[in-house]
Amino acid sequence: MKSIKILTFGNSYSNDAYEWLYPIFKSAGYDDVVLGHVLNGGCNINNHWSNVDGDTENDFGAAYCEIYNGKRLPELNREKMPLRDMYVHAVSAHEWDYVVIQHGPKHVEVRDTYSHLRDFLDFIKAHLKSDKTKFLYQMIWKYNDNVAGGSTAAVYEDIVDITKNIILSEPEFSGVIPAATMRQNIMSSYLCDKDISRDYGHMSLGLGRYALGLLWYTYISGGRIEDVSYVPTLADVRPALLEKYKFDGVRPEYMPIVKEAIENALEKPYTITPSRFVSLDKADTADGGDINERIAAVGGEQVE
């Protein structure tokens, strides 16, 4: 039986990665898939530490969500237990194969916001049930402050430098999921922010989240994109999300771009690789709806 158990500490960006991750693994032949997630909108590493360091007046807040073999379990939050206890529960809930840590998208290039990484790692390690758990870091892109074109390219080298010299200086980390690189690789094609995101930051419900889920699957499992038979459809989207955002779908002609972007990111995680797919007329890209409406719907950070 193929099994995978992943616990992630993140925010709405890691929620993007998780949205289609269970059916991706399931369709690739995994029988036992457990996905734990501790998150709050915008939460960075120091914010996660503030939730467990005992200073309740300065904690950031978070919730623990779990998908256990396709079933969404009831959410745990501070109304049900103290935040520190919730974090302990999350870490000790299973013998996790992987713990993934992610920073906050608004501060991803700000070095001071990583200052409690060592403290947070020690806290997690103290409560793990398995000594075989591996630590990964998801290297994310900058939250683009609702500016068309965004600011990720301007701070990409800072993101890479922090990943190499702060994150990977800690011996626990065995690897990096190069999400920022994959996203920039896609955007070097004829696809752009509007095609893969819902607000120039968070990934779109269909193509964007699917691409991110495929990156996680291929990186963590070592498998191939071709092993995955699942493709999200409108019927799979949670109704609450459709009240805010339009489902963009996953058009077959976009998949070579996604596959290329993922493969190049895995091969060169710290370098943006220009896409070969630059010639399709822009009029043929998916209608993502009015981008101003999507920006207005976000209203800042969110967890969806």
Backbone hydrogen bonds, N-H to C=O, Kabsch-Sander energy under -0.5 kcal/mol:
donor,donor_aa,acceptor,acceptor_aa,energy
4,I,32,D,-2.7
6,I,34,V,-2.6
7,L,98,Y,-2.6
8,T,36,G,-2.0
9,F,100,V,-2.7
10,G,8,T,-0.6
10,G,38,V,-2.6
15,N,11,N,-1.8
16,D,12,S,-1.5
17,A,13,Y,-1.4
18,Y,14,S,-1.9
19,E,15,N,-1.4
21,L,18,Y,-1.1
22,Y,18,Y,-0.7
24,I,20,W,-1.7
25,F,21,L,-2.5
26,K,22,Y,-2.9
27,S,23,P,-2.4
28,A,24,I,-1.0
29,G,26,K,-1.7
30,Y,25,F,-2.1
31,D,2,K,-1.7
31,D,29,G,-0.5
32,D,2,K,-2.0
33,V,31,D,-0.5
34,V,4,I,-2.3
35,L,67,I,-2.5
36,G,6,I,-3.1
36,G,34,V,-0.5
37,H,65,C,-2.5
38,V,8,T,-3.0
39,L,37,H,-0.6
39,L,63,A,-2.3
40,N,10,G,-0.9
43,C,40,N,-2.1
46,N,113,T,-1.2
48,H,44,N,-2.4
49,W,45,I,-2.1
50,S,46,N,-2.3
51,N,47,N,-1.0
51,N,48,H,-0.6
52,V,49,W,-1.7
53,D,49,W,-1.1
56,T,54,G,-1.3
58,N,55,D,-1.3
59,D,56,T,-0.6
60,F,47,N,-0.6
63,A,39,L,-2.1
64,Y,76,L,-3.0
65,C,37,H,-3.1
65,C,63,A,-0.6
67,I,35,L,-2.6
68,Y,66,E,-0.6
68,Y,71,K,-2.8
69,N,33,V,-2.6
69,N,67,I,-0.8
71,K,68,Y,-1.7
72,R,70,G,-0.5
73,L,66,E,-2.8
73,L,71,K,-0.7
76,L,64,Y,-2.4
80,K,77,N,-2.1
81,M,77,N,-1.7
86,M,82,P,-2.2
87,Y,83,L,-2.4
88,V,84,R,-2.4
89,H,85,D,-2.7
90,A,86,M,-2.4
91,V,87,Y,-2.6
92,S,88,V,-2.2
93,A,89,H,-0.7
93,A,90,A,-0.8
96,W,94,H,-1.5
97,D,5,K,-2.0
98,Y,5,K,-1.9
99,V,134,K,-2.7
100,V,7,L,-3.0
101,I,136,L,-2.5
102,Q,9,F,-2.1
103,H,138,Q,-0.6
107,H,104,G,-1.3
110,V,107,H,-2.2
111,R,109,E,-0.8
113,T,110,V,-1.4
114,Y,111,R,-1.8
115,S,112,D,-1.4
117,L,114,Y,-2.0
120,F,116,H,-2.4
121,L,117,L,-2.6
122,D,118,R,-2.2
123,F,119,D,-2.1
124,I,120,F,-2.3
125,K,121,L,-2.8
126,A,122,D,-1.8
127,H,123,F,-0.6
127,H,124,I,-1.4
128,L,124,I,-0.7
128,L,125,K,-0.6
129,K,91,V,-0.5
129,K,94,H,-0.5
133,T,130,S,-0.6
134,K,97,D,-2.5
135,F,172,E,-0.9
136,L,99,V,-2.7
137,Y,175,G,-1.6
138,Q,101,I,-2.0
139,M,137,Y,-0.8
139,M,177,I,-2.2
140,I,138,Q,-0.9
143,Y,105,P,-3.0
144,N,200,Y,-0.5
147,V,144,N,-1.9
148,A,146,N,-0.6
150,G,147,V,-1.7
155,V,151,S,-1.1
155,V,152,T,-0.9
156,Y,152,T,-0.9
156,Y,153,A,-0.5
159,I,155,V,-2.3
160,V,156,Y,-2.4
161,D,157,E,-2.4
162,I,158,D,-2.5
163,T,159,I,-2.1
164,K,160,V,-2.5
165,N,161,D,-2.8
166,I,162,I,-2.4
167,I,162,I,-2.0
168,L,163,T,-2.4
170,E,167,I,-1.8
173,F,170,E,-1.3
174,S,135,F,-2.9
175,G,135,F,-0.7
177,I,137,Y,-2.9
179,A,177,I,-2.2
180,A,139,M,-2.8
182,M,178,P,-2.3
183,R,179,A,-2.6
184,Q,180,A,-2.2
185,N,181,T,-2.5
186,I,182,M,-2.4
187,M,183,R,-2.1
188,S,184,Q,-0.6
188,S,185,N,-1.1
189,S,186,I,-2.0
190,Y,277,F,-1.7
191,L,186,I,-0.5
195,D,192,C,-1.0
196,I,192,C,-1.3
196,I,193,D,-0.7
197,S,193,D,-2.2
198,R,202,H,-2.6
199,D,202,H,-0.7
201,G,202,H,-0.6
204,S,196,I,-2.9
207,L,249,G,-0.9
209,R,204,S,-2.1
210,Y,206,G,-2.3
211,A,207,L,-2.6
212,L,208,G,-2.0
213,G,209,R,-2.4
214,L,210,Y,-2.5
215,L,211,A,-2.0
216,W,212,L,-2.1
217,Y,213,G,-2.6
218,T,214,L,-2.8
219,Y,215,L,-2.5
220,I,216,W,-2.8
221,S,217,Y,-2.6
222,G,218,T,-1.4
223,G,217,Y,-0.6
227,D,224,R,-1.4
228,V,225,I,-1.8
229,S,227,D,-0.6
236,D,233,T,-1.6
237,V,233,T,-0.5
237,V,234,L,-1.3
241,L,238,R,-1.5
242,L,238,R,-1.1
243,E,239,P,-0.8
243,E,240,A,-0.5
244,K,241,L,-1.4
245,Y,241,L,-2.8
248,D,246,K,-0.5
251,R,249,G,-0.5
254,Y,251,R,-2.1
255,M,251,R,-0.6
255,M,252,P,-1.1
257,I,254,Y,-0.7
258,V,254,Y,-1.9
259,K,255,M,-3.1
260,E,256,P,-2.2
261,A,257,I,-2.6
262,I,258,V,-2.5
263,E,259,K,-2.6
264,N,260,E,-2.6
265,A,261,A,-2.0
266,L,262,I,-2.5
267,E,263,E,-1.9
268,K,264,N,-3.0
271,T,268,K,-1.5
278,V,276,R,-1.2
284,D,281,D,-2.3
285,T,282,K,-1.8
288,G,286,A,-1.0
294,R,290,D,-1.6
295,I,291,I,-2.4
296,A,292,N,-2.3
297,A,293,E,-1.8
298,V,294,R,-1.1
298,V,295,I,-0.6
299,G,295,I,-1.3
